[in-house]
Amino acid sequence: MQNKAWMVAALLVVGCGGADLPEGWEDAEAIEGLTQSECKAGAYDDTVQEALVATPERGAVRLEYRAAQFRCDQEVEGFVRIAGSRVDVLVQPVDMDPGAVAGCDCRYDIGMAIKGLSKGALGVELYRRWDNINEPNDPKKIGSTEVQIP
């Protein structure tokens, strides 16, 4: 009986797993191979702005999210929604409900590639979301651009 209860508990944990995504992003897919730099600058430097740079490649688009503002030592992940000729990307912390947080913010450069795209014009929008300690915590649009996928 104990083994059966343990298996049910394990299934419940697996079934409830997954990312904490905002409304409208429930069907977004995790982006594999996302890279995150070390902390580059203080987040409160007003001369540094978050930015999106998109470079088209054959069947893909390479995205650079420059000067992304997150907490110090906070690992992030990315999610993508693809609909027709539009790609939406959300970057947020891996741990959306941290038990303790650093008393500082950092700027990071984040890189990723969105693959399996059709040839032609593509609109790209980048959003950032902080952890759930922030209220409200809706995605913030960082930038948008259009690229031509070869």
N, C-alpha and C positions, 0 to 999 in steps of 0.2 A: 504494500500500500504506500509506503514511503517513496519508493521509486516512482510510482505512478504520479503522486503529488508533485514530486520534483520535476518530472517531465512536463506536466501541465504548466507549472510555474515557468519553466524554461521556454515553453512555447508562447506563453503570454508576453514574456520579455521580448522575444524575437518579434512577435506580431506587433508589438507597440513600438518597436525600434524605429530608427530612421531619423532624419533631420527634423528639427523644429523650424518649419517653413511658414512664412506669413500667408494670409488669405490670398488666394489666386495663384500661389506657387506650388500647391500640393502635388502637381504632376511634373514638376521640374526634375531634371535628371542631374545627378552629381557630375561635376567636371573632373575627369581623371587627369593627373599630371600637373595640377596647379602648383606653381612655385611662389614662395614668399621670401623676400629678402630679410636680412637683419634690419633692426630699427635704423632708419637713416637720418632722421631729424626730429626735433621736438614738434609735437602736433600743434602747438600754439603759435608757431611762426606763420604770421599772416601772409608772408611773401611766397609761401609754398601752397599750391592749390592741388586738390585731387584732380586727376585727368584720365581720360580714356584715349588710348592710341590703338587703332585697328589696322592690321596689315593683312590684305587678302593673300591667300595661297591657293593652290589647286585643290578645290573641294573643301577648303577650310578657311578660317579666319583666325589669325593670331592676335590676341588681345593683351595689352599692357595696361594695368590699372596702376598709374603712377601716384605716389604720395598718398596712398590709402591710409586713412586715419582709423586706428584701432588701439586698444589698450597695449601697454608694454607687455611683451612676452605672450601675446594672444595669437594662437594659431587660427587661421581662417580656412574656409572652404568655399567652393563656388558651385552654383547651380545654373542650369540653362533651360530656357523654354524656347522651342523653335516652332514657329507658326508661319507657314508660307515663306514670304521673303523678309521675315523679321526674326531676329534673335534677341532675347532678353537674358541678361546675365545678372545674377545676384551673388554678392560676396558677403559672407557673414562669419562670425566666430564659430568654430567647431563646437565649443561648449557655450551654449546659449544661456545656461543657468549656473554660472560659476559660484562656488561657495565663497571664494575670496578673490579680490581683484587688485591689480597693481594700482598704485596711486599716481600713475602717469599714463600718457598716451604717446604713441609713436607714429611715424610715417613709414610705410612699407611700400616696396614695389612688388606687385603681384602679376604673374604671367600665366597665361593659359591659352590653349588652342581649342577651338570648336570645330570638330571634324564632321565629315559626311554631309557637307552642304552642296546644294545644287548650284550650277553655273548661273550667273546673272547678278542683278542688283540685290543688295542685302542691307537692310536697316539694322543697326546694332544699338542697343540701349544697355547701359551699365547702371546697376543699383547697388547701394551699400546698406547693410543693416547692422546695427550694434547689438550687443547682448541684451537679454531681457531685464537687466537692471535698469535700463533706460526706459522711461515712459514719456510719451508713447514710443513705440519702437517699429514704426512703419518703414518700409524701404525708402531710401532717399535716392533720387536720380542723380547720378554723378555726371553722366554725359551721354551723348548719342552721336552717331555718325553713319554714313552710308559708304559701303565698299562694293566693288565689282569682283565677284568670285570668278576666276578664270576656269 
